[in-house]
């Protein structure tokens, strides 16, 4: 039952009866008060003051008089608010039965049916390590994919490879001088980082190395056999290395087309911009002037004719629209690229494509270490795989101390250890910078992934002990504050999921899942699930099942496992 919709109908009926008014938008203004003593729902009558030419308290008082419905305990005025109190037994029965009926689909929808969403995230750089700086884009993108899948959209996950640029000439030059295939086979990514760092150190002393690197880069562009052989070796090494991390996280991609592929597609962009009279030459470079939109020009071609990121991103967008006919194309990248995306999104719009409104940049904050930022050039890198391994090891250590006889300990430690890092990254608003702390990320107490996972396991344990041949639940027993608080959070879950999708903000689901876990633990300590009265037990088991499902749904939507035992 959509209580907001029912309350909207009551308000609209009263407005018609008392004032002969039909006012739009009532539903969108109904809210849930932070304090349950103020009601289950509230309508701010300030919204009607201008239309009715009355003070909000007078409106709230007038509307509350004689307001009745089968689900409603009472409606009362509180200042300028009209507060609604749902009958507790009715509320419990409606929410629980709805959630149980939907099962693991609770909160899902078909709103996205027939619509495709492309998600561009993670974006591996060839020959560079998959480091801590990739954590945000990878887990945010993966969560958004899961959320949109849950809401019925067809999603296309894209790993836009960073496989083009002058760094490859530098790497080949360094490889030829100081490395070999044997060294690469021993420790692939570490060796590539080491020679990349060495190149920059040596180039400071011998600038001629930069000239050699440019020669190798030109040989790549020309398709030279030796250059391409080494370049492809770097690419294979990188994809093999990152696949191991993606497998740990249960992440797959539908496309790995990147810079090199779209470099070959840029001719279409340049020709179209010329034909439409959008591009002009400025000091030898080809640009799209965006001054009237408050932005610097979007550079399309350098004076030497070389393409840039914007050129290739324009080509990629055209290709993706042609290939997938997307409803939205979402780019999960750091906030430092805000201007870049605003510029080329505007260029797509100026090209006359109405689907430009479906291009979405989803920025996130930077990840740094407590002792400073990371830099591949300086060799100051924390490998993401090392972070995950350390977290898994700590999870196993804790389990060996607390539950030495736990079956499948290695599997559960993997789920908990990885979940701790992912949950930590998705706990705060994505735009916030994250200073990575080993102690915080690997802390298994407080509002963390392991805490929520343990609550899920507690739900499973309680259900296994109390479930069985039970009668119809006595929902009246769920009128206590702890039960009602948990039921309220369960009812809100579908709206939270929808809002998280609307705002591209997985942390909303993370935080709500924490709230459900905390509310369940309060309910668990305040109420005896194994009650001798079987109808009371049935009601509490039903609520526990709803909590278990909701926690599992929330964890799954952010890419974290929900162990049944811990």
LODO-878198 format. One record per residue (C-alpha): residue number from 1; residue in one letter; chain; x, y, z. Coordinates in nm, 2 decimals. Layout:
<atoms>
k  r  c  X  Y  Z
NUM  A  A  X  Y  Z;
...
</atoms>
This chain:
<atoms>
k  r  c  X  Y  Z
1  X  A  0.00  0.00  0.00;
2  X  A  0.13  0.34  -0.09;
3  X  A  0.04  0.54  0.23;
4  X  A  0.16  0.86  0.07;
5  X  A  -0.09  0.81  -0.22;
6  X  A  -0.37  0.73  0.03;
7  X  A  -0.29  1.04  0.24;
8  X  A  -0.28  1.25  -0.08;
9  X  A  -0.63  1.13  -0.17;
10  X  A  -0.75  1.23  0.18;
11  X  A  -0.60  1.58  0.15;
12  X  A  -0.74  1.63  -0.20;
13  X  A  -1.08  1.52  -0.09;
14  X  A  -1.08  1.77  0.21;
15  X  A  -0.96  2.05  -0.01;
16  X  A  -1.24  1.99  -0.25;
17  X  A  -1.50  1.96  0.02;
18  X  A  -1.40  2.27  0.22;
19  X  A  -1.26  2.50  -0.04;
20  X  A  -1.36  2.37  -0.38;
21  X  A  -0.99  2.36  -0.47;
22  X  A  -0.79  2.11  -0.68;
23  X  A  -0.42  2.16  -0.61;
24  X  A  -0.14  1.97  -0.79;
25  X  A  0.17  1.83  -0.63;
26  X  A  0.03  1.73  -0.29;
27  X  A  0.20  1.38  -0.31;
28  X  A  0.55  1.52  -0.36;
29  X  A  0.53  1.74  -0.05;
30  X  A  0.43  1.46  0.19;
31  X  A  0.73  1.37  0.41;
32  X  A  0.82  1.13  0.70;
33  X  A  0.90  1.32  1.02;
34  X  A  1.24  1.24  1.18;
35  X  A  1.07  1.19  1.51;
36  X  A  0.80  0.91  1.51;
37  X  A  0.62  1.10  1.79;
38  X  A  0.53  1.36  1.52;
39  X  A  0.35  1.10  1.31;
40  X  A  0.43  0.85  1.04;
41  X  A  0.37  1.11  0.77;
42  X  A  0.34  1.49  0.76;
43  X  A  0.21  1.75  0.51;
44  X  A  0.36  2.10  0.53;
45  X  A  0.06  2.33  0.49;
46  X  A  0.29  2.62  0.40;
47  X  A  0.25  2.49  0.04;
48  X  A  -0.12  2.59  0.05;
49  X  A  -0.10  2.92  0.22;
50  X  A  -0.08  3.13  -0.09;
51  X  A  -0.35  2.94  -0.27;
52  X  A  -0.60  2.94  0.02;
53  X  A  -0.49  3.28  0.16;
54  X  A  -0.48  3.14  0.51;
55  X  A  -0.21  3.08  0.77;
56  X  A  -0.06  2.73  0.76;
57  X  A  -0.17  2.64  1.12;
58  X  A  -0.53  2.73  1.03;
59  X  A  -0.51  2.52  0.72;
60  X  A  -0.37  2.22  0.91;
61  X  A  -0.64  2.25  1.18;
62  X  A  -0.92  2.28  0.92;
63  X  A  -0.80  1.98  0.72;
64  X  A  -0.75  1.76  1.03;
65  X  A  -1.11  1.79  1.13;
66  X  A  -1.32  1.48  1.06;
67  X  A  -1.04  1.31  0.85;
68  X  A  -1.10  0.94  0.86;
69  X  A  -0.98  0.63  0.67;
70  X  A  -0.95  0.26  0.75;
71  X  A  -0.57  0.27  0.78;
72  X  A  -0.56  0.60  0.98;
73  X  A  -0.55  0.62  1.35;
74  X  A  -0.57  1.00  1.36;
75  X  A  -0.46  1.32  1.18;
76  X  A  -0.37  1.62  1.39;
77  X  A  -0.24  1.97  1.35;
78  X  A  0.11  2.06  1.48;
79  X  A  0.20  2.41  1.40;
80  X  A  0.18  2.45  1.02;
81  X  A  0.20  2.07  0.97;
82  X  A  -0.08  1.82  0.93;
83  X  A  0.05  1.50  1.09;
84  X  A  -0.08  1.15  1.01;
85  X  A  -0.06  0.85  1.24;
86  X  A  -0.12  0.51  1.08;
87  X  A  -0.28  0.23  1.28;
88  X  A  0.02  0.04  1.41;
89  X  A  -0.12  -0.31  1.35;
90  X  A  -0.24  -0.21  1.01;
91  X  A  0.10  -0.05  0.93;
92  X  A  0.29  -0.36  1.04;
93  X  A  0.07  -0.61  0.85;
94  X  A  0.07  -0.40  0.53;
95  X  A  0.45  -0.34  0.52;
96  X  A  0.55  -0.69  0.63;
97  X  A  0.32  -0.88  0.39;
98  X  A  0.42  -0.65  0.10;
99  X  A  0.79  -0.71  0.17;
100  X  A  0.75  -1.09  0.22;
101  X  A  0.55  -1.12  -0.10;
102  X  A  0.82  -0.94  -0.30;
103  X  A  1.10  -1.13  -0.14;
104  X  A  1.44  -1.04  -0.28;
105  X  A  1.27  -0.82  -0.54;
106  X  A  1.14  -0.58  -0.27;
107  X  A  1.20  -0.23  -0.39;
108  X  A  1.26  -0.33  -0.75;
109  X  A  1.05  -0.19  -1.03;
110  X  A  0.99  -0.20  -1.41;
111  X  A  1.04  0.18  -1.45;
112  X  A  1.34  0.11  -1.68;
113  X  A  1.17  -0.14  -1.90;
114  X  A  1.27  -0.08  -2.26;
115  X  A  1.55  0.17  -2.17;
116  X  A  1.92  0.12  -2.19;
117  X  A  2.17  0.29  -1.96;
118  X  A  2.54  0.28  -2.05;
119  X  A  2.78  0.31  -1.75;
120  X  A  3.14  0.41  -1.82;
121  X  A  3.35  0.34  -1.51;
122  X  A  3.67  0.19  -1.37;
123  X  A  3.86  0.28  -1.69;
124  X  A  4.18  0.09  -1.65;
125  X  A  4.51  0.25  -1.77;
126  X  A  4.72  0.01  -1.97;
127  X  A  5.06  -0.06  -1.81;
128  X  A  4.96  0.12  -1.49;
129  X  A  4.87  -0.06  -1.17;
130  X  A  4.51  -0.10  -1.05;
131  X  A  4.57  0.11  -0.74;
132  X  A  4.37  0.26  -0.46;
133  X  A  4.28  0.56  -0.67;
134  X  A  4.05  0.33  -0.88;
135  X  A  3.85  0.22  -0.59;
136  X  A  3.58  0.49  -0.61;
137  X  A  3.51  0.48  -0.98;
138  X  A  3.50  0.10  -0.97;
139  X  A  3.27  0.04  -0.67;
140  X  A  3.04  0.34  -0.75;
141  X  A  3.00  0.23  -1.11;
142  X  A  2.94  -0.13  -1.01;
143  X  A  2.67  -0.02  -0.76;
144  X  A  2.50  0.21  -1.01;
145  X  A  2.48  -0.08  -1.25;
146  X  A  2.32  -0.30  -0.99;
147  X  A  2.08  -0.03  -0.89;
148  X  A  1.96  0.03  -1.24;
149  X  A  1.94  -0.34  -1.32;
150  X  A  1.72  -0.37  -1.01;
151  X  A  1.49  -0.10  -1.14;
152  X  A  1.44  -0.28  -1.47;
153  X  A  1.68  -0.10  -1.70;
154  X  A  1.91  -0.28  -1.95;
155  X  A  2.26  -0.18  -1.85;
156  X  A  2.58  -0.18  -2.05;
157  X  A  2.90  -0.17  -1.85;
158  X  A  3.19  -0.01  -2.02;
159  X  A  3.56  -0.01  -1.92;
160  X  A  3.69  0.28  -2.13;
161  X  A  4.06  0.17  -2.15;
162  X  A  4.33  0.43  -2.12;
163  X  A  4.53  0.27  -2.40;
164  X  A  4.65  0.57  -2.60;
165  X  A  4.90  0.84  -2.54;
166  X  A  5.27  0.94  -2.51;
167  X  A  5.33  0.72  -2.20;
168  X  A  5.34  0.41  -2.42;
169  X  A  5.63  0.55  -2.62;
170  X  A  5.81  0.61  -2.29;
171  X  A  5.73  0.27  -2.16;
172  X  A  5.86  0.09  -2.47;
173  X  A  6.17  0.30  -2.46;
174  X  A  6.22  0.21  -2.09;
175  X  A  6.14  -0.16  -2.16;
176  X  A  6.40  -0.18  -2.45;
177  X  A  6.67  -0.02  -2.23;
178  X  A  6.62  -0.17  -1.88;
179  X  A  6.38  -0.47  -1.89;
180  X  A  6.29  -0.79  -2.07;
181  X  A  6.00  -1.04  -2.11;
182  X  A  6.16  -1.26  -1.84;
183  X  A  6.15  -0.97  -1.59;
184  X  A  5.80  -0.89  -1.68;
185  X  A  5.69  -1.25  -1.64;
186  X  A  5.82  -1.25  -1.28;
187  X  A  5.63  -0.95  -1.15;
188  X  A  5.44  -0.78  -1.44;
189  X  A  5.28  -0.47  -1.30;
190  X  A  5.56  -0.39  -1.05;
191  X  A  5.81  -0.41  -1.33;
192  X  A  5.62  -0.18  -1.55;
193  X  A  5.58  0.07  -1.27;
194  X  A  5.95  0.04  -1.19;
195  X  A  6.07  0.11  -1.55;
196  X  A  5.81  0.39  -1.59;
197  X  A  5.95  0.56  -1.27;
198  X  A  6.30  0.50  -1.39;
199  X  A  6.23  0.66  -1.73;
200  X  A  6.12  0.99  -1.57;
201  X  A  6.42  0.99  -1.33;
202  X  A  6.66  0.93  -1.62;
203  X  A  6.49  1.17  -1.85;
204  X  A  6.55  1.45  -1.61;
205  X  A  6.92  1.39  -1.65;
206  X  A  6.91  1.30  -2.02;
207  X  A  6.63  1.49  -2.21;
208  X  A  6.72  1.29  -2.53;
209  X  A  6.52  1.00  -2.38;
210  X  A  6.20  1.20  -2.45;
211  X  A  6.29  1.22  -2.82;
212  X  A  6.34  0.84  -2.83;
213  X  A  6.00  0.80  -2.66;
214  X  A  5.84  1.02  -2.92;
215  X  A  5.98  0.80  -3.19;
216  X  A  5.84  0.49  -3.03;
217  X  A  5.50  0.66  -2.99;
218  X  A  5.50  0.75  -3.36;
219  X  A  5.58  0.39  -3.44;
220  X  A  5.27  0.28  -3.24;
221  X  A  5.05  0.53  -3.43;
222  X  A  5.19  0.40  -3.76;
223  X  A  5.12  0.04  -3.66;
224  X  A  5.49  -0.06  -3.66;
225  X  A  5.52  -0.44  -3.60;
226  X  A  5.77  -0.43  -3.31;
227  X  A  5.61  -0.14  -3.14;
228  X  A  5.26  -0.30  -3.16;
229  X  A  5.40  -0.63  -3.03;
230  X  A  5.54  -0.47  -2.72;
231  X  A  5.23  -0.25  -2.68;
232  X  A  4.99  -0.54  -2.70;
233  X  A  5.21  -0.73  -2.45;
234  X  A  5.16  -0.45  -2.20;
235  X  A  4.79  -0.45  -2.27;
236  X  A  4.75  -0.83  -2.22;
237  X  A  4.95  -0.81  -1.89;
238  X  A  4.73  -0.53  -1.76;
239  X  A  4.40  -0.69  -1.84;
240  X  A  4.51  -1.02  -1.69;
241  X  A  4.61  -0.84  -1.37;
242  X  A  4.29  -0.63  -1.33;
243  X  A  4.07  -0.92  -1.42;
244  X  A  4.18  -1.09  -1.10;
245  X  A  4.05  -0.79  -0.90;
246  X  A  3.73  -0.77  -1.09;
247  X  A  3.67  -1.14  -1.03;
248  X  A  3.72  -1.08  -0.66;
249  X  A  3.45  -0.82  -0.67;
250  X  A  3.22  -1.01  -0.90;
251  X  A  3.25  -0.73  -1.17;
252  X  A  3.22  -0.79  -1.54;
253  X  A  3.22  -0.55  -1.83;
254  X  A  3.03  -0.56  -2.16;
255  X  A  3.29  -0.35  -2.34;
256  X  A  3.66  -0.28  -2.31;
257  X  A  3.68  -0.03  -2.61;
258  X  A  3.90  0.26  -2.52;
259  X  A  4.11  0.55  -2.64;
260  X  A  4.29  0.36  -2.92;
261  X  A  3.96  0.24  -3.07;
262  X  A  3.79  0.58  -3.06;
263  X  A  4.10  0.75  -3.20;
264  X  A  4.01  0.59  -3.53;
265  X  A  3.65  0.72  -3.50;
266  X  A  3.75  1.09  -3.46;
267  X  A  3.74  1.16  -3.83;
268  X  A  3.36  1.16  -3.82;
269  X  A  3.36  1.41  -3.53;
270  X  A  3.59  1.65  -3.71;
271  X  A  3.40  1.63  -4.04;
272  X  A  3.06  1.68  -3.87;
273  X  A  3.18  1.98  -3.67;
274  X  A  3.31  2.13  -3.99;
275  X  A  2.99  2.06  -4.19;
276  X  A  2.77  2.21  -3.91;
277  X  A  2.99  2.52  -3.88;
278  X  A  3.06  2.47  -3.52;
279  X  A  3.43  2.44  -3.52;
280  X  A  3.68  2.72  -3.60;
281  X  A  4.05  2.76  -3.61;
282  X  A  4.21  2.96  -3.34;
283  X  A  4.59  3.02  -3.33;
284  X  A  4.63  2.70  -3.54;
285  X  A  4.42  2.48  -3.32;
286  X  A  4.06  2.37  -3.40;
287  X  A  3.81  2.46  -3.13;
288  X  A  3.45  2.49  -3.05;
289  X  A  3.40  2.84  -2.89;
290  X  A  3.19  2.81  -2.57;
291  X  A  3.24  3.16  -2.43;
292  X  A  2.87  3.24  -2.44;
293  X  A  2.81  2.94  -2.22;
294  X  A  3.06  3.06  -1.96;
295  X  A  3.33  2.80  -2.05;
296  X  A  3.67  2.80  -2.21;
297  X  A  3.68  2.67  -2.57;
298  X  A  3.66  2.29  -2.63;
299  X  A  3.98  2.19  -2.80;
300  X  A  3.92  1.94  -3.08;
301  X  A  4.25  1.93  -3.27;
302  X  A  4.59  2.07  -3.17;
303  X  A  4.78  2.29  -3.41;
304  X  A  4.97  1.97  -3.53;
305  X  A  4.64  1.80  -3.60;
306  X  A  4.65  1.57  -3.30;
307  X  A  4.32  1.47  -3.13;
308  X  A  4.25  1.52  -2.76;
309  X  A  4.04  1.35  -2.49;
310  X  A  3.74  1.56  -2.59;
311  X  A  3.77  1.45  -2.95;
312  X  A  3.78  1.09  -2.86;
313  X  A  3.50  1.12  -2.60;
314  X  A  3.28  1.28  -2.86;
315  X  A  3.35  0.99  -3.09;
316  X  A  3.27  0.74  -2.82;
317  X  A  2.94  0.91  -2.74;
318  X  A  2.83  0.90  -3.10;
319  X  A  2.94  0.53  -3.13;
320  X  A  2.75  0.44  -2.81;
321  X  A  2.44  0.61  -2.92;
322  X  A  2.45  0.43  -3.26;
323  X  A  2.53  0.10  -3.10;
324  X  A  2.31  0.09  -2.79;
325  X  A  2.06  0.37  -2.84;
326  X  A  2.10  0.46  -2.48;
327  X  A  1.85  0.65  -2.27;
328  X  A  2.14  0.77  -2.05;
329  X  A  2.51  0.74  -2.07;
330  X  A  2.67  0.78  -1.72;
331  X  A  3.04  0.87  -1.68;
332  X  A  3.18  0.79  -1.33;
333  X  A  3.50  0.99  -1.31;
334  X  A  3.68  1.23  -1.06;
335  X  A  3.54  1.58  -1.00;
336  X  A  3.85  1.73  -1.15;
337  X  A  3.70  1.64  -1.49;
338  X  A  3.38  1.84  -1.43;
339  X  A  3.47  2.11  -1.68;
340  X  A  3.59  1.86  -1.94;
341  X  A  3.25  1.68  -1.94;
342  X  A  3.05  2.01  -1.94;
343  X  A  3.24  2.12  -2.24;
344  X  A  3.20  1.82  -2.47;
345  X  A  2.84  1.76  -2.35;
346  X  A  2.76  2.11  -2.47;
347  X  A  2.94  2.03  -2.80;
348  X  A  2.71  1.73  -2.85;
349  X  A  2.41  1.96  -2.78;
350  X  A  2.54  2.22  -3.03;
351  X  A  2.57  1.94  -3.29;
352  X  A  2.19  1.92  -3.27;
353  X  A  2.16  1.59  -3.08;
354  X  A  1.86  1.60  -2.85;
355  X  A  2.00  1.29  -2.66;
356  X  A  2.27  1.52  -2.52;
357  X  A  2.04  1.56  -2.22;
358  X  A  2.10  1.19  -2.15;
359  X  A  2.47  1.24  -2.09;
360  X  A  2.55  1.24  -1.72;
361  X  A  2.87  1.30  -1.54;
362  X  A  2.88  1.14  -1.20;
363  X  A  3.18  1.29  -1.02;
364  X  A  3.35  1.15  -0.71;
365  X  A  3.61  1.27  -0.47;
366  X  A  3.98  1.18  -0.47;
367  X  A  4.14  0.90  -0.28;
368  X  A  4.47  0.97  -0.11;
369  X  A  4.68  0.81  0.16;
370  X  A  4.72  0.96  0.50;
371  X  A  5.08  1.06  0.41;
372  X  A  4.99  1.22  0.08;
373  X  A  4.86  1.16  -0.28;
374  X  A  4.96  0.87  -0.50;
375  X  A  5.18  0.91  -0.80;
376  X  A  5.27  0.64  -1.06;
377  X  A  5.56  0.85  -1.18;
378  X  A  5.71  0.86  -0.83;
379  X  A  5.63  0.50  -0.76;
380  X  A  5.41  0.60  -0.46;
381  X  A  5.13  0.35  -0.52;
382  X  A  4.91  0.13  -0.31;
383  X  A  4.79  -0.16  -0.51;
384  X  A  4.41  -0.22  -0.47;
385  X  A  4.47  -0.60  -0.46;
386  X  A  4.71  -0.55  -0.16;
387  X  A  4.44  -0.36  0.02;
388  X  A  4.18  -0.63  -0.04;
389  X  A  4.42  -0.91  0.06;
390  X  A  4.51  -0.73  0.39;
391  X  A  4.14  -0.68  0.47;
392  X  A  4.06  -1.05  0.40;
393  X  A  4.36  -1.16  0.62;
394  X  A  4.23  -0.94  0.90;
395  X  A  3.88  -1.07  0.87;
396  X  A  4.01  -1.43  0.89;
397  X  A  4.22  -1.35  1.19;
398  X  A  3.92  -1.21  1.38;
399  X  A  3.70  -1.50  1.28;
400  X  A  3.97  -1.75  1.40;
401  X  A  3.96  -1.57  1.74;
402  X  A  3.58  -1.54  1.77;
403  X  A  3.45  -1.84  1.57;
404  X  A  3.73  -2.10  1.53;
405  X  A  3.49  -2.37  1.43;
406  X  A  3.31  -2.17  1.16;
407  X  A  3.26  -2.37  0.84;
408  X  A  3.37  -2.21  0.50;
409  X  A  3.59  -1.97  0.69;
410  X  A  3.80  -1.87  0.39;
411  X  A  3.50  -1.79  0.18;
412  X  A  3.33  -1.59  0.45;
413  X  A  3.66  -1.41  0.53;
414  X  A  3.68  -1.32  0.16;
415  X  A  3.32  -1.18  0.16;
416  X  A  3.37  -0.99  0.48;
417  X  A  3.72  -0.85  0.40;
418  X  A  3.63  -0.73  0.05;
419  X  A  3.30  -0.60  0.18;
420  X  A  3.47  -0.39  0.45;
421  X  A  3.66  -0.20  0.19;
422  X  A  3.38  -0.16  -0.06;
423  X  A  3.13  -0.06  0.22;
424  X  A  3.38  0.20  0.36;
425  X  A  3.41  0.36  0.01;
426  X  A  3.04  0.38  -0.04;
427  X  A  2.94  0.50  0.31;
428  X  A  2.98  0.87  0.25;
429  X  A  2.86  1.10  -0.03;
430  X  A  3.06  1.02  -0.34;
431  X  A  3.17  1.37  -0.40;
432  X  A  3.37  1.38  -0.07;
433  X  A  3.74  1.32  -0.08;
434  X  A  3.85  1.00  0.09;
435  X  A  4.17  0.99  0.29;
436  X  A  4.24  0.61  0.31;
437  X  A  4.32  0.48  0.65;
438  X  A  4.40  0.11  0.71;
439  X  A  4.27  0.13  1.06;
440  X  A  3.93  0.28  0.96;
441  X  A  3.88  0.06  0.65;
442  X  A  3.97  -0.26  0.84;
443  X  A  3.77  -0.17  1.15;
444  X  A  3.52  -0.44  1.22;
445  X  A  3.32  -0.25  1.48;
446  X  A  3.07  0.04  1.45;
447  X  A  2.87  0.13  1.13;
448  X  A  3.08  -0.08  0.90;
449  X  A  3.03  -0.35  0.64;
450  X  A  3.12  -0.63  0.88;
451  X  A  2.87  -0.49  1.13;
452  X  A  2.59  -0.50  0.87;
453  X  A  2.70  -0.85  0.75;
454  X  A  2.70  -0.98  1.10;
455  X  A  2.35  -0.84  1.15;
456  X  A  2.23  -1.03  0.84;
457  X  A  2.39  -1.35  0.98;
458  X  A  2.21  -1.28  1.32;
459  X  A  1.88  -1.26  1.13;
460  X  A  1.95  -1.59  0.95;
461  X  A  2.03  -1.76  1.28;
462  X  A  1.72  -1.63  1.45;
463  X  A  1.50  -1.74  1.17;
464  X  A  1.65  -2.09  1.16;
465  X  A  1.59  -2.13  1.53;
466  X  A  1.24  -1.99  1.54;
467  X  A  1.09  -2.07  1.20;
468  X  A  0.87  -2.37  1.16;
469  X  A  0.50  -2.46  1.16;
470  X  A  0.37  -2.12  1.28;
471  X  A  0.01  -1.98  1.29;
472  X  A  -0.10  -1.65  1.15;
473  X  A  0.11  -1.37  1.29;
474  X  A  -0.04  -1.14  1.56;
475  X  A  0.07  -0.81  1.41;
476  X  A  -0.07  -0.62  1.70;
477  X  A  0.24  -0.73  1.90;
478  X  A  0.46  -0.52  1.67;
479  X  A  0.33  -0.19  1.81;
480  X  A  0.63  -0.13  2.04;
481  X  A  0.87  0.15  1.94;
482  X  A  1.15  -0.08  1.83;
483  X  A  0.93  -0.28  1.60;
484  X  A  0.76  0.02  1.45;
485  X  A  1.10  0.19  1.39;
486  X  A  1.22  -0.11  1.20;
487  X  A  0.90  -0.14  1.00;
488  X  A  0.92  0.23  0.91;
489  X  A  1.27  0.18  0.77;
490  X  A  1.16  -0.12  0.57;
491  X  A  0.88  0.07  0.42;
492  X  A  1.12  0.35  0.31;
493  X  A  1.36  0.11  0.13;
494  X  A  1.19  0.12  -0.21;
495  X  A  1.19  0.50  -0.21;
496  X  A  1.56  0.51  -0.10;
497  X  A  1.66  0.29  -0.38;
498  X  A  1.47  0.50  -0.63;
499  X  A  1.62  0.82  -0.49;
500  X  A  1.97  0.67  -0.50;
501  X  A  1.92  0.60  -0.87;
502  X  A  1.78  0.95  -0.93;
503  X  A  2.08  1.11  -0.76;
504  X  A  2.34  0.85  -0.87;
505  X  A  2.43  0.82  -0.50;
506  X  A  2.49  0.46  -0.38;
507  X  A  2.58  0.59  -0.03;
508  X  A  2.21  0.65  0.03;
509  X  A  2.15  0.28  0.02;
510  X  A  2.46  0.21  0.23;
511  X  A  2.35  0.44  0.50;
512  X  A  1.99  0.31  0.50;
513  X  A  2.11  -0.04  0.52;
514  X  A  2.31  0.05  0.83;
515  X  A  2.00  0.21  0.98;
516  X  A  1.80  -0.11  0.92;
517  X  A  2.07  -0.32  1.08;
518  X  A  2.08  -0.09  1.38;
519  X  A  1.70  -0.09  1.41;
520  X  A  1.69  -0.47  1.38;
521  X  A  1.95  -0.51  1.66;
522  X  A  1.74  -0.28  1.88;
523  X  A  1.43  -0.49  1.80;
524  X  A  1.62  -0.81  1.86;
525  X  A  1.73  -0.70  2.21;
526  X  A  1.40  -0.55  2.31;
527  X  A  1.18  -0.85  2.19;
528  X  A  1.20  -1.22  2.24;
529  X  A  1.17  -1.38  1.90;
530  X  A  1.13  -1.74  2.05;
531  X  A  0.82  -1.63  2.23;
532  X  A  0.60  -1.91  2.37;
533  X  A  0.30  -1.76  2.21;
534  X  A  0.33  -1.89  1.86;
535  X  A  0.13  -1.61  1.70;
536  X  A  0.36  -1.36  1.86;
537  X  A  0.66  -1.56  1.75;
538  X  A  0.52  -1.57  1.39;
539  X  A  0.49  -1.19  1.38;
540  X  A  0.85  -1.14  1.50;
541  X  A  0.99  -1.41  1.27;
542  X  A  0.81  -1.24  0.98;
543  X  A  0.96  -0.90  1.07;
544  X  A  1.30  -1.07  1.10;
545  X  A  1.27  -1.22  0.76;
546  X  A  1.19  -0.88  0.62;
547  X  A  1.49  -0.73  0.79;
548  X  A  1.72  -1.01  0.66;
549  X  A  1.59  -0.96  0.30;
550  X  A  1.62  -0.58  0.32;
551  X  A  1.98  -0.60  0.45;
552  X  A  2.07  -0.86  0.18;
553  X  A  1.91  -0.64  -0.09;
554  X  A  2.10  -0.33  0.03;
555  X  A  2.43  -0.51  0.05;
556  X  A  2.38  -0.66  -0.30;
557  X  A  2.30  -0.32  -0.45;
558  X  A  2.64  -0.19  -0.34;
559  X  A  2.83  -0.50  -0.44;
560  X  A  2.88  -0.66  -0.10;
561  X  A  2.80  -1.02  0.00;
562  X  A  2.56  -1.11  0.28;
563  X  A  2.70  -1.42  0.46;
564  X  A  2.44  -1.64  0.64;
565  X  A  2.70  -1.73  0.91;
566  X  A  2.99  -1.53  1.07;
</atoms>
